[in-house]
Amino acid sequence: MLLPLMAQKQYATTVVEKKRIVTGIEEFSLPSQTIFGNALLWAVNEGPQGKEEIVDIDFGKERLSMVYNLKRDGDDDPAYVCRLQLQVTENQVVFTVKDVKMHGGLKSMFSNFDKLNPEKKTKHADIIREFERLNDEKLNSLFSFIREHQLQVTNWDNIRSNSLQRGMSEDEVMLIYGKPASKQSDGTTTQYLFSSFVRVFIENGKVKSFVN
C-alpha cells in the first residue's frame, strides 16, 4: 500500500532591518546529534565535492552555515544563491535563509534580492513568489532528509577531529571528508576518491582501508 505524501510546507519571506529573509523552527522526534548529523550530511550532499557549500560548522553548539543554489527546472545556472544558517536546540532546528542574490539581467550578474519592491511592481512580486517556491522545495528536502535518513555515526570525536578509522560507516566518511570527487565499485568494494587525494575503500558499508 502506498503511503500518502507529506504536504510540502511553505516558508514566506519577511523583511527584517531592510533585509528579506526566511526564518522558522522545525521540530523532530530525534536526538539532537542525529538531527545535526543529518543536516550536515545533507549539506555535504548539496555540494559538488568535499564540503564546498559549507561555510562554518560548530559541533559544540550544533550550528551550521552553508550556501545553496536554487535552480529552475531544466536550468543549469542557479536562479538564486542564498545562505542558510541553522542551529539544533534539543529536538528543534532554528533556521534562517538570508543574503539572497538573484541571477539574471543583461550581464547575467547577481543582483540584490533585498531591493525588490513587490508592493509597487508586479514583476518583483512574481520574483519573490518564485524564490519562495524554489526555497520551499529546498527546505522541505532538508527536513525530509533529517526525518528519514538512518544516520550511522558512533564516534563523534573522530568526526570533530577529522580522524578516519577502519570500521567507520559511509556516513562518517562523508562527515569527515565531504562529498567524494569520484566513486567506483567492483561489486564488492567501493572506492571513494576525495579532492584531497584521500582514497577510502568501503566494504559491506564499513571502511576497510584508506590511503591519505
Solvent accessible surface area in square Angstrom, and as a share of the most:
residue,aa,sasa,rsa
1,M,219,0.98
2,L,173,0.86
3,L,143,0.71
4,P,121,0.76
5,L,173,0.86
6,M,140,0.62
7,A,92,0.71
8,Q,114,0.51
9,K,100,0.42
10,Q,157,0.70
11,Y,23,0.09
12,A,75,0.58
13,T,23,0.14
14,T,59,0.34
15,V,84,0.48
16,V,73,0.42
17,E,156,0.70
18,K,178,0.76
19,K,109,0.46
20,R,27,0.10
21,I,24,0.12
22,V,1,0.00
23,T,72,0.42
24,G,21,0.20
25,I,100,0.51
26,E,8,0.03
27,E,106,0.47
28,F,6,0.03
29,S,118,0.76
30,L,53,0.26
31,P,91,0.58
32,S,35,0.23
33,Q,72,0.32
34,T,33,0.19
35,I,0,0.00
36,F,3,0.01
37,G,0,0.00
38,N,0,0.00
39,A,0,0.00
40,L,0,0.00
41,L,4,0.02
42,W,14,0.05
43,A,0,0.00
44,V,1,0.01
45,N,59,0.30
46,E,61,0.27
47,G,2,0.02
48,P,84,0.53
49,Q,66,0.29
50,G,10,0.10
51,K,57,0.24
52,E,113,0.51
53,E,28,0.13
54,I,24,0.12
55,V,76,0.44
56,D,76,0.40
57,I,46,0.23
58,D,39,0.20
59,F,37,0.15
60,G,74,0.71
61,K,112,0.48
62,E,26,0.12
63,R,95,0.35
64,L,3,0.01
65,S,11,0.07
66,M,0,0.00
67,V,44,0.25
68,Y,2,0.01
69,N,51,0.26
70,L,3,0.02
71,K,95,0.40
72,R,96,0.35
73,D,141,0.73
74,G,84,0.81
75,D,63,0.32
76,D,126,0.66
77,D,90,0.47
78,P,27,0.17
79,A,2,0.02
80,Y,3,0.01
81,V,33,0.19
82,C,2,0.01
83,R,72,0.26
84,L,1,0.00
85,Q,65,0.29
86,L,3,0.01
87,Q,60,0.27
88,V,8,0.04
89,T,68,0.40
90,E,141,0.63
91,N,62,0.32
92,Q,52,0.23
93,V,0,0.00
94,V,61,0.35
95,F,2,0.01
96,T,33,0.19
97,V,0,0.00
98,K,59,0.25
99,D,73,0.38
100,V,3,0.01
101,K,80,0.34
102,M,25,0.11
103,H,49,0.22
104,G,33,0.31
105,G,69,0.67
106,L,191,0.95
107,K,165,0.70
108,S,65,0.42
109,M,124,0.55
110,F,97,0.40
111,S,55,0.35
112,N,55,0.28
113,F,0,0.00
114,D,34,0.18
115,K,162,0.69
116,L,16,0.08
117,N,52,0.27
118,P,31,0.20
119,E,150,0.67
120,K,168,0.71
121,K,111,0.47
122,T,104,0.60
123,K,148,0.63
124,H,35,0.16
125,A,20,0.15
126,D,67,0.35
127,I,38,0.19
128,I,14,0.07
129,R,139,0.51
130,E,39,0.17
131,F,1,0.00
132,E,35,0.16
133,R,119,0.43
134,L,8,0.04
135,N,0,0.00
136,D,16,0.08
137,E,87,0.39
138,K,37,0.16
139,L,0,0.00
140,N,15,0.08
141,S,50,0.32
142,L,0,0.00
143,F,4,0.02
144,S,42,0.27
145,F,49,0.20
146,I,0,0.00
147,R,86,0.31
148,E,120,0.54
149,H,58,0.26
150,Q,134,0.59
151,L,30,0.15
152,Q,98,0.43
153,V,27,0.15
154,T,132,0.77
155,N,55,0.28
156,W,32,0.11
157,D,100,0.52
158,N,13,0.07
159,I,1,0.01
160,R,105,0.38
161,S,75,0.49
162,N,91,0.47
163,S,45,0.29
164,L,15,0.08
165,Q,94,0.42
166,R,171,0.63
167,G,44,0.43
168,M,10,0.05
169,S,6,0.04
170,E,60,0.27
171,D,17,0.09
172,E,5,0.02
173,V,0,0.00
174,M,26,0.12
175,L,0,0.00
176,I,7,0.03
177,Y,46,0.18
178,G,0,0.00
179,K,62,0.26
180,P,20,0.13
181,A,50,0.39
182,S,48,0.31
183,K,124,0.52
184,Q,121,0.54
185,S,78,0.50
186,D,115,0.59
187,G,74,0.71
188,T,93,0.54
189,T,26,0.15
190,T,26,0.15
191,Q,39,0.17
192,Y,7,0.03
193,L,44,0.22
194,F,4,0.02
195,S,58,0.38
196,S,72,0.46
197,F,171,0.71
198,V,9,0.05
199,R,99,0.36
200,V,0,0.00
201,F,53,0.22
202,I,5,0.03
203,E,45,0.20
204,N,141,0.72
205,G,31,0.30
206,K,97,0.41
207,V,5,0.03
208,K,113,0.48
209,S,38,0.25
210,F,52,0.22
211,V,90,0.52
212,N,127,0.65
